[in-house]
Amino acid sequence: MTASVADIQPSATRVIAIPPENPKVAEIHFHSKLAFETDPSDVYTDLRNKSAEILIVDARTQEVYAQGHIPGAINLPWRKIDSSTTAAIAKDKVLVTYCDGVHCNASTKAAMRLAALGFRVKEMLDGMQGWKREGYPVEGTIVQLSAQLAR
């Protein structure tokens, strides 16, 4: 039974001031979280192993995508996701959405739209910030104009 806010009493420990849920309920909760989320490490491992079961979707704008993205990711800005922009995407793949990081919710909005269109979707936690923090490679498509001008 879950304690209500009124039942919470001051405790010597903040961690268990609200007691943990029973293990079976906790298992269901954590399974549910993992059904919706993945992390940069798992995405990187699957890309390195050339998994054909996933497709990485960068939900940021085309301009930001061009500055650097996960290798092999397709750019599908969340505002442009509809049945016509996703028509060529196979429904048998699990789409993994990402954006900039914890202060960006474009990947959540993209995942919601993709799921509404019938796709199986997971969101990559911590986006590009987490990807870069782990030291994973970034692919860019913009030619640096300043480097060209210096020649």
N, C-alpha and C positions, 0 to 999 in steps of 0.2 A: 504494500500500500504506500503510495507516495504522500509525503508530508505536505500540507498546505503552508503557504507563507506565514499564516498566523501561528502554525505549530512550531516554527523554527525558533529555537532557544539559543541564547549565546552559548558558545562552546569554547573549550580550550583549544580546539583545532578548527580552523576554517575549512579544511578539506572535507571533514565529515560533519560539519554543521548541518548540511543537508545530506542525509545518509545515501550511500550508493544504492542503486536499484538492485533488485534481486538478479542473480546471474543470468537467468533465462531471458528476462526482459532486456538486460544489458546486451546480451548476445544479439537479439533481434535489432536493437538500436544501432549497434556498431556494424552489423551486416548491412543494414539499410544505408548507413553513411558510405560504406565502401561500394555499394551498388551505384552511387551517384558521383563518387569522387575517385580520383587517382592522384598520384604525385609525380613530380619530374623524374624521379629515379625509375619508377616503373615504366613511364613513357620512354625514357632513354633506353632502357634495357630492351623493350619491345622493338624500338627502331633499330638498335644495334643488331638484334636478332632477325631483322627484316620480317617482322610479323605482318602478314597480309590481312589480319583480322581488324586492324585499327586504321583510322584515317584522322590525322591531326588537323584541326580547324582553328586558324587564327581569326578571332572575332573582332580584331581591331581594324582601324581604318586602313585603306590601301597605302597611305603615306607612311604610317607607322610600321606596317608590315614590311614595306620596302627597306626600311632602315635596319631591320634585323628580325629574323623569325626562326623558329625551330626548323631545322633542315627537313625538307619534304612536306612541310605544312602547306595547306591550301589557304588562301585568304578568302574569307567569307564574312565581311563585316556584318554584325548582328542586325543592323537596320535594314540590310538588303536580303535577309533570309526569307524566302518564300518558295512556293512550289516550282516556280520557273528557275530560280537561281540554284536550286538543289536537284533539278531533274536528272542530271547526269551522275549523281552520287548513288552508289550501290547501297541498298537498304540492308545488305547482309553484313556490313562493316559496323563496328562500334566507333562512333565519332567522339573524339576527345577535343573538347573546346578549351581554349585558353585566351587570356588577354594580358594586360600588364602585370597584375598582381593583386594583392589584397585590397588595394584602394580602387579597384576597377571591377565593375560587374558585367562587362560586355560578354564574358564567357558564360555567365549565368543566363543572361538574356538570350544568347545564341543557343544554349542548351535547351532552354524552354521552347524556343521557336522550332528547333529541330525535332524535339520530342513531339510537339504538336503536329508535325508533318509525318510522324511515324518512324523516326529514326531512333535507334538505341544510342544513348549519349552518356558520356561521363565528362565531368569537368576536372581539369588539372589544377590542383591546389597551387596557389602562389604564383601562377602564370610565368611570364618571362622573368620576373624578378627571381623567383625560385629556381628557374632553369639556369639562369646566369650564375646565381649564388652557388649552385652545385658544380659550376665550371663546365657545363655541357656546351657543345659547339652551337654557334649561331650563324645562320646563313643570311646574307644580305643581297639585295638586288639593286641598290642605288649605287651608281658610279659616283665616287666622290668628286664633285665639280672642282673643289679647291685643289685636289691632286692633279687634275687635268690642266688647270690654269697655271700651275707651277712649272709645267713642262715648257 
